[in-house]
Amino acid sequence: MLDIDTKSGAALKPTTKDKGDEIEPKLANNEQDEEKMQAQTEDKSAHTEEEIEQEDDNKQAKKEKEVPVEVEPKSGISFPVRLSDGKLLKAVGLRKTSMLGISIKIYGFGIYANNEKLKDLLRTKIGKTPSKPTKEMYQLVIDNDVGMKVRLVIGYSGLTMTMVRKSFDEGLGAAIKKITGAKNEELTKKIIGEASDDIKLTPGSVIEISRLPGFTLKTKVKDEIVSTVESELLCGHTYTCIWEKSLLTKKPRKNLGHP
């Protein structure tokens, strides 16, 4: 209903809205709010796992700074003697090559293991742990499902992901061929997985290969997971390949299965 100005006779503008007009825009606003909240929830869920993993990595890095380190003497690269998950440093070494007669230090590495599980394994299979580890002990560790981690710290500024991938493919392929008679290229390529060739490796960049329960290998390049593969064959030969192609400056045979 319109109100009329008694003096001019002109219709006045309504001062209130019909109730129906009020309800409709409120519903529209509510729907927009709900859609916005849902989108925010989905976005938060999508990033939660990644953020949690990054937070764990940051915590681990912080804890490692608080523990003593051992320096690989030929490269000067340092490794914490204990990781945040309790694994102990069992060996350090250096991978190097020669180019045009010049010695190039490609990366230093540290090998970590769960010391208690190592000792339990050796007691079960061998009995009393010898004072000096033997080849049999070494092979037991390689062949069994014991949690281990190798950390490669880049030392050569010209190293690329393409070179790293080629090195692993060739080294693992040759090692597996000795056992099975074939290189099994499809399997060996899984160790580096989907790591992009665009990843920039600089001195200090870290590649970690962890052996998890169930003969599972997880590879991380600069804190990014690039592959997770379950293979008993890869689990054993990945570590053998690294050891055999490198100079061990702290021999595992001096430290294997001992505190």
N, C-alpha and C positions, 0 to 999 in steps of 0.2 A: 504494500500500500504506500502511495506517495503522500507526503506532507505538502500543504500549500501555504505559501507566504500570504498572510491575511492582508498585507498592505499592497504588495505588487501583484498577487495572484499567480506568481511563478512557482513552478514545482521545485521543491528543495531536494538536494541529493540525500539519499538514504544514509543514516549514520551507523546502521548495523547491517550485517550480512545475514542472509538466510542461513539457517543451521546446516542445511545441506551443503552450502558452499564452503563452510568451515571444515566439515568432515573430510571432503574429498582431498584437499591439499594436504591435510595431516596424514592421510593414508599414504599419499604419494611420498611424502617426506620419510615416513616410517620405512617404506619399502626401500628407498634409496639408502637409508641408514643401515638397514639389514644387509643389503647387497655390499655396501662398503665394508661393514664389519666382517662379512663372510670372506671377501677378497683379502682383507688384512690377515685373517686367520689362516687362509690357505697359503699366503705368501710367507707367513711366519713358520708354518709347518714345513714348507719346502726348504727353508734355510736352517731349521733347527738342528738337523743331523750334522750339517756341514759346520755350523757354528760350534756345536759341542765338540766335534773332533778337533777343530782349530784351537779351542780352549784347552783341550787335553794336551795338544802339542806344545802350547805355550807354557802350560804347567810343567810338562816334562823338561822343556828347555831350561826353565827357571831352576828346577831341582838339580839338573845336571851341572849348572853353574856353581852349585854349592858343594859339589863333591870333588875329590882330588882327580887329577887327570894324569894320563901317561902319554908321553910324547913319542911318536914314531920318529926315531933319530935321523933317518935319511931324508925325510921330507919336512920335519918340524911340525907336522900336523898332530894336534892333541886329541885324545879321546878320554871321556870320563870313565873312571874305573868301574862305576856302577850306574846302571840306568834306573829310572824311576820305577820300573816294574820289577826291580830286584836282580835282573840279569847282570852277571859279572863279566868284565873284559878278560878274555882268555888268550887272545893273540892279537898282535898288530903286525902290519906288513905294508909293503909298497909295491905297486904295479908300475913298471917302467918299460920304456921301449927305446929304440935307437932310430934316429932319423938323420940321414946324411952325416952319420958319424957322431951325432950329438945325442947324448943321453937325455931323455925326457921323462920326468916323473909325472905319470898320468894321474894316479890317485893313491892316497894312503887309505888303509882300511883297518877296522877293528872288528873282531869277532866276539860276540857276547853269547852267553848261555846261562841257563838256570843251573847253578852249581849243585844244589841239593838233588835235583832230578838226575843230573849227570852221575853223581856219586851213587845214588840208588840203583841206577841202571848198571853201573860197573860192578857194584857189589852182587847184584842178582846174576849177572852173566859170568863174572870172573871170580867173584869171591872177595878176598882181601885185595884192596887196591894197591898195585905195585908202587914203589917209591918213585919210579920213573915210568911214565906212560909208554905203552908199546904200540906197535902197528895194529895189533888186534883191538886195543882200546879205541884207537883212532877210527877204525872201521866200524866199530859198534856205534859210536856217536853219529857217524855219517848215515848208517843204515836204519837207525831207530828214530821213532817219532818224538824227539826231544826238542823243546822250544829253543830256538837259536835266532840270532840276528847278526847280519853283517852290515856294517855302516861304511860306505865308500865316501870319502871326502875328496873332492876334485882338487888337483894340484896344478893341472895344465890348462892355461887360459884358452888354448885353441881347441879344446875338446867340445864335440857336438853330440847331440842325441843320436844322430845317424851313426857316428863312430862307436858310441856305446852299444847301440843295438847290434851293429855288425860284429863287435867283439864278443858279445854274449852268444849271438846266433852261431858264430863259427866255433867258439870254444866249447859250448854245450853240445853242439852238433857232433863234434869230433869225439867228445867223451861218451855220448850216448851211442854213437856208432860202434865203439869198441865193445859195448855190451850187447846191443841188439842187431848189429850189422847194417843199420840204416841211421841216417842223421835225424830223421823225424822233425823236419823243419817247421811243421805246423805247431808242434809242441814247444820247441825251443823259442819260437817267436813270441810265445805267451808270457815270457818272463818280464819283458819290457812292456808288453801289452799295447795299450793305446797311447802311450806317451808321444806327444806331438814333437815333430822335429823342430818346431818353432820354440821349444823350451830352451832358454838361454842358460848354459852351464858356465859358471865363472869359478875361479879359485875359491874354495870354501863351500860350494854347492854340495848338497848331501843326497846320496841315493841309498836307501835302506831296503834290504831284502830280509823279511822275517819269515821264519819257519814256524807255523802255527800248528796246533793239534789237528790230527787228521791228515797229515802230510800235505798241508796247504802252505803255499808261498804267497806272501803279499809284498808287492813292490811299491815303494813310494819314491817319487822324484821331487825334491824340494817341497816336501810335506804334502804332496798330492798323490793319492793312490792311483796308480796307473794299471795295476793288474792284481787279480786274486785268482790263483789257479790251484786246483787240487791234483797233485801228481807225485807219487812216491819216487818215480824216476827223476823228476826235476829236483826234488828236495835234496836228494843225495848228491847229484852231480853238480848242482849250482855251487855248493860250497867247495867241492873237490876242485872244480874248475878255477875258482878264485885262488885257492891255495896253490895249486900246481903252476899257475901262470904268474905267480907273484913271489917276491922275496919276503919271507917271514922274518921280521926282526925281533919278534918275541915268539918263540916256538910254542905251539900248543902242546907239544910233547913234554914241555917243561912245566906245564900249568894245567893240563887236562885233568879234570876230576878232582882238583885240589883247591883249597881256599885261595 
